[in-house]
Amino acid sequence: MTRPPPAVRFQAEQSNALWHFDMSPSELKQLAVPPWIDPDRNGAPTLMLFSVVDDRSGVAYQEYRCVYGEDAESALRFLFNAMSAKPDEANPFQGVPTTLYLDNGPVAKSGVFQRVMESLNIEAIIHMPAGSDGRRTTARAKGKVERPFRTVKDAHETLYHFHQPETEEEANRWLARYIATYNSGDHRSEPHSRLHDWLGNLPPDGVRQMCAWERFCTFAREPERRAVGIDCRITVAGVTYEVDPDLAGETVVVWWGLFDQELFVEQGEERFGPYTPVGGPIPLHRYRKHRKGRREVRADKVGELAAQLKLPRSALSGEDDVVMIGVQQDSAALPSRPFRDPDPFHELAFPSVLAARRAIADEVRFPLAKLSDDDRRFVDDLLRRTLARPEILAAIRERFPQGRRGGLYGC
């Protein structure tokens, strides 16, 4: 009864169907000249080996990184390099895998790591800890990714007794040379090399190409609840941002990136941004007024309408009959903004034509209804053709070059 059932070995049918990901401390431990040192921590960072191994072919990709433990930021940087096209044409290994298998460590538990995997449409599978599945022995070590670690440490890092790399860049250059030799070695069961097996078992539609680094940065964002100051400013990690005037004094959720300086703000179902860092306080005698937001413009209109309202004396004296006309509310459903993955912040395209018209009105700082017939026709043709944000803003700025500076249509 206590004897566990036999283990079952598995192998993916296609390349990039399953990657094994793990990290392990190098036998060298530390570099003589680390690329960075955290003043808030004791000692130099640990030289860590990061690795992914394709389950089908056994092709490996590894990098050295100096870290103070396992963290999601270093893991995401490494995975981006592993999925991207390599500068060396002799190394064709690339593409976004369908599934990523890793242990239940700090990286797998990170919320930002899980959001990036979801944005890239990667299924992250975490192996079960020991003793968690009855009599069956669960994996305590991921053999297909641990084996290349042992091979590198026994066959490559032993040479560091004669010559040690001075920098992280030099260590990665030496490691890439050895990994190329390792990938050209024999497959575990097939009569050809690992790299030949990876090339021969690619999916019929090819590898899934990785996005650009700028786009990857937009996925790696961490939410945090903050209160906006009365000066429309928020300070995140020592960096100050100025948001829309409508958010002054409100409690919002800020999405700050791990790899960039752009900030997005979320309040309820509405998102604002991106915002870039701003300077310090405005010098004395150079006061500038905040641009009015939609909420302040609506408040001004309500005030103007309230000043125009008149109540006849008969409403109080009862001398004449007063007929009260009720205001009928529009029961039509409000337009919804569908979520278009992987563009959660609507940086690439506007969610609707109405949102695009609002952005165009904000860009030219002039009501669209007051534009000329030719200009309105230009806007309508543009929105019928595309909702892409960069293309629309570029066309509007070319059509109204003085709109943003209070020129022809400025106020």
HELIX and SHEET records of a PDB file:
HELIX    1   1 ALA A   72  MET A   83  1                                  12    
HELIX    2   2 PRO A  106  LYS A  109  1                                   4    
HELIX    3   3 GLY A  111  SER A  119  1                                   9    
HELIX    4   4 GLY A  143  ALA A  155  1                                  13    
HELIX    5   5 GLU A  157  HIS A  161  5                                   5    
HELIX    6   6 GLU A  168  ASN A  183  1                                  16    
HELIX    7   7 ARG A  194  GLY A  200  1                                   7    
HELIX    8   8 TRP A  213  PHE A  219  1                                   7    
HELIX    9   9 PRO A  245  LEU A  247  5                                   3    
HELIX   10  10 ARG A  294  GLN A  308  1                                  15    
HELIX   11  11 SER A  314  SER A  317  1                                   4    
HELIX   12  12 VAL A  353  VAL A  364  1                                  12    
HELIX   13  13 LEU A  368  LYS A  370  5                                   3    
HELIX   14  14 ASP A  373  ARG A  385  1                                  13    
HELIX   15  15 ARG A  389  ARG A  399  1                                  11    
HELIX   16  16 GLY A  403  ARG A  405  5                                   3    
SHEET    1   A 5 ALA A  60  VAL A  67  0                                        
SHEET    2   A 5 THR A  46  ASP A  54 -1                                        
SHEET    3   A 5 TRP A  19  PRO A  25 -1                                        
SHEET    4   A 5 THR A  99  LEU A 102  1                                        
SHEET    5   A 5 GLU A 123  ILE A 126  1                                        
SHEET    1   B 4 ARG A 221  ALA A 227  0                                        
SHEET    2   B 4 THR A 251  GLY A 257 -1                                        
SHEET    3   B 4 LEU A 263  GLN A 267 -1                                        
SHEET    4   B 4 GLU A 270  TYR A 275 -1                                        
SHEET    1   C 2 ARG A 233  VAL A 236  0                                        
SHEET    2   C 2 VAL A 239  GLU A 242 -1                                        
END                                                                             
